[in-house]
Amino acid sequence: MSYRAQHRLQDRSGRLQRAARIASVLEDFGDVALVHSTLLDVGASHGLITLALGPRVAFAVGVDVDRQGVAAAARESGAADQIAFAFASGMQLPFVGGSFDIVVCNHVYEHVPDAPRLMAEVARVLRPGGLCYFAAGHRLQLIEPHHRLPFLSWLPRGIADAWLRWLGRGARYEEHFLMPWQVKGLFTAFSSARNVTPNVLRACARHGLGPAWLESVFRWVLPLPLARLVAGLLPTQLWLLRK
């Protein structure tokens, strides 16, 4: 199997797992009733997360700049009347303000040229009191998640580009990861920002991150203050942003 084919297969499986995790995190920590909520999935790609979340909510919309991906997602949704897809940029969402109860922004900011504008648009389309599920990596992660290479996001752009070309994994490194403190700077349009990563870590089985025995161990050896320290070292942070 080629690298790209293997990556697509792993990506599909990973996105379905993420959809289940998004739902459980929103239910456990978001104080929202999914079944009565309208949801926007920004950066929906081929729509796997949107399609998985659609049956759980009142109405779900997925948007992406990948026209072929959006078309494929729309075909897969078939006649489902509670799921829709649109070709649109997260930096210019085609919705009036306050249109959604929930916005999912799952590993998206590093793919856009203007992350602050993306998050301003997310806040705009949320209703007052609405919630954004924001999952993101940062530049200091040891293994770059898109190419699965060590320290790739640490490197100067030219060296990262050359490494990918040498490996045959593309002409250039297109992701734009921020430093951890810069990621927090994206949340200025929200009234509150809660990092739920330590809570999810201590309930890893519930959120599809490990077996039940590991969750029991974490709950025993990781009181919440210590879990916060450990979670801060993880490459992905999970945030709930309240408008």
ROBA-202877 format. One line per field, with one value per residue (C-alpha): residue number from 1; residue in one letter; y, z, x. Coordinates in pm, whole numbers. Layout:
BEGIN
nr	c(NUM,...)
rest	c(A,...)
y	c(Y,...)
z	c(Z,...)
x	c(X,...)
***
This chain:
BEGIN
nr	c(1,2,3,4,5,6,7,8,9,10,11,12,13,14,15,16,17,18,19,20,21,22,23,24,25,26,27,28,29,30,31,32,33,34,35,36,37,38,39,40,41,42,43,44,45,46,47,48,49,50,51,52,53,54,55,56,57,58,59,60,61,62,63,64,65,66,67,68,69,70,71,72,73,74,75,76,77,78,79,80,81,82,83,84,85,86,87,88,89,90,91,92,93,94,95,96,97,98,99,100,101,102,103,104,105,106,107,108,109,110,111,112,113,114,115,116,117,118,119,120,121,122,123,124,125,126,127,128,129,130,131,132,133,134,135,136,137,138,139,140,141,142,143,144,145,146,147,148,149,150,151,152,153,154,155,156,157,158,159,160,161,162,163,164,165,166,167,168,169,170,171,172,173,174,175,176,177,178,179,180,181,182,183,184,185,186,187,188,189,190,191,192,193,194,195,196,197,198,199,200,201,202,203,204,205,206,207,208,209,210,211,212,213,214,215,216,217,218,219,220,221,222,223,224,225,226,227,228,229,230,231,232,233,234,235,236,237,238,239,240,241,242,243)
rest	c(M,S,Y,R,A,Q,H,R,L,Q,D,R,S,G,R,L,Q,R,A,A,R,I,A,S,V,L,E,D,F,G,D,V,A,L,V,H,S,T,L,L,D,V,G,A,S,H,G,L,I,T,L,A,L,G,P,R,V,A,F,A,V,G,V,D,V,D,R,Q,G,V,A,A,A,A,R,E,S,G,A,A,D,Q,I,A,F,A,F,A,S,G,M,Q,L,P,F,V,G,G,S,F,D,I,V,V,C,N,H,V,Y,E,H,V,P,D,A,P,R,L,M,A,E,V,A,R,V,L,R,P,G,G,L,C,Y,F,A,A,G,H,R,L,Q,L,I,E,P,H,H,R,L,P,F,L,S,W,L,P,R,G,I,A,D,A,W,L,R,W,L,G,R,G,A,R,Y,E,E,H,F,L,M,P,W,Q,V,K,G,L,F,T,A,F,S,S,A,R,N,V,T,P,N,V,L,R,A,C,A,R,H,G,L,G,P,A,W,L,E,S,V,F,R,W,V,L,P,L,P,L,A,R,L,V,A,G,L,L,P,T,Q,L,W,L,L,R,K)
y	c(0,344,607,825,536,424,781,813,488,595,940,794,576,863,1103,859,820,1197,1236,1007,1197,1533,1415,1273,1582,1814,1600,1564,1912,2142,2160,2126,1903,1774,1650,2006,2178,2313,2233,2368,2164,2399,2229,1927,1780,1474,1510,1205,1393,1587,1269,1094,1386,1459,1194,1317,1680,1871,1989,1971,2166,2091,2346,2317,2472,2128,2137,1769,1669,1870,1715,1364,1437,1566,1249,1031,1217,1114,1208,1289,1601,1700,1717,1963,2060,2383,2493,2778,2911,2916,3270,3385,3172,3219,3238,3520,3586,3364,3080,2785,2643,2451,2498,2221,2342,2023,2059,2339,2655,2534,2495,2855,3164,3379,3188,3493,3569,3205,3221,3559,3402,3104,3340,3545,3254,3117,3225,3407,3139,2899,2661,2592,2257,2348,2074,2182,2098,2341,2398,2222,1881,1610,1424,1636,1480,1532,1382,1181,1306,1407,1779,1877,2170,2296,2343,2657,2648,2589,2291,2139,2180,2010,1719,1651,1669,1427,1181,1223,1357,1680,1989,2197,2198,2384,2372,2680,2569,2830,2822,2703,3055,3187,2930,3071,3414,3299,3295,3670,3673,3428,3496,3185,2918,2590,2339,2002,1794,1686,1588,1383,1221,1102,959,817,507,711,934,660,721,399,87,90,-35,260,500,340,384,747,825,669,817,1144,1376,1666,1912,1659,1569,1936,1925,1600,1711,2026,1807,1638,1739,1800,2021,2013,2339,2438,2804,2979,3286)
z	c(0,-93,173,52,44,390,517,374,541,875,834,781,1090,1292,1188,1292,1631,1661,1585,1874,2098,1997,2089,2425,2518,2430,2627,2933,2961,2729,2906,2572,2450,2119,2001,2005,1869,1529,1446,1200,1114,980,764,710,432,298,566,782,1111,992,876,1205,1416,1200,1352,1702,1648,1515,1204,1092,821,698,506,334,53,-103,-369,-460,-94,-31,-337,-220,127,-15,-221,81,293,39,141,503,573,885,715,453,300,145,-40,176,355,731,704,526,640,436,738,932,1282,1558,1326,1524,1875,1823,1593,1554,1465,1468,1369,1124,1223,1094,742,695,618,881,1199,1396,1117,1121,1492,1459,1201,1428,1707,1473,1357,1709,1897,2228,2476,2194,2212,1994,2019,1933,1897,1796,1791,1824,1680,1964,1913,1880,1594,1327,1291,920,793,1106,1106,1416,1474,1129,1264,1453,1137,928,635,368,549,613,243,138,378,239,-121,-40,111,-181,44,-135,-272,44,406,405,771,992,1355,1629,1960,2251,2393,2047,2018,2334,2172,1914,2175,2227,2070,2329,2681,2823,2716,2906,2838,2896,2797,3157,3215,2896,2990,3323,3137,2844,2794,2784,2515,2303,2402,2585,2759,3081,3291,3181,3277,3622,3655,3545,3791,4071,3993,3826,4049,3843,3935,3824,3516,3415,3420,3223,2972,2901,2753,2503,2135,2101,2332,2353,2428,2478,2386,2502,2318)
x	c(0,137,209,-79,-330,-226,-256,-610,-716,-571,-724,-1073,-1046,-904,-1180,-1453,-1285,-1261,-1632,-1722,-1478,-1623,-1972,-1864,-1661,-1949,-2192,-1969,-1818,-2013,-2348,-2529,-2810,-2676,-3013,-3150,-2837,-2741,-2379,-2123,-1813,-1545,-1284,-1506,-1289,-1476,-1741,-1671,-1700,-2006,-2177,-2102,-2226,-2532,-2761,-2675,-2783,-3083,-2896,-2533,-2350,-1998,-1791,-1455,-1251,-1197,-1468,-1429,-1437,-1753,-1920,-1825,-1959,-2286,-2326,-2256,-2511,-2776,-3127,-3042,-3243,-3049,-2706,-2580,-2247,-2121,-1809,-1681,-1376,-1365,-1232,-1549,-1842,-2162,-2394,-2553,-2430,-2560,-2663,-2524,-2527,-2202,-1903,-1646,-1297,-1096,-729,-808,-623,-284,-430,-548,-337,-512,-597,-723,-970,-1086,-1161,-1334,-1566,-1629,-1730,-1948,-2165,-2210,-2520,-2462,-2361,-2278,-1985,-1683,-1505,-1146,-884,-537,-172,117,460,648,487,752,581,415,66,1,326,418,774,972,1033,902,701,1009,1215,1260,1020,1285,1436,1092,1008,1332,1276,928,1052,1335,1083,841,566,492,660,638,530,199,89,127,145,166,348,126,87,-2,-281,-437,-418,-674,-951,-999,-1348,-1484,-1606,-1438,-1190,-1167,-891,-1060,-755,-679,-1043,-1046,-714,-859,-1161,-963,-1181,-1500,-1348,-1190,-829,-751,-885,-1087,-795,-583,-860,-870,-494,-511,-788,-581,-240,-345,-547,-677,-397,-133,-339,-324,55,72,-191,8,283,50,70,-304,-506,-886,-1064,-1426,-1472,-1789,-1911)
***
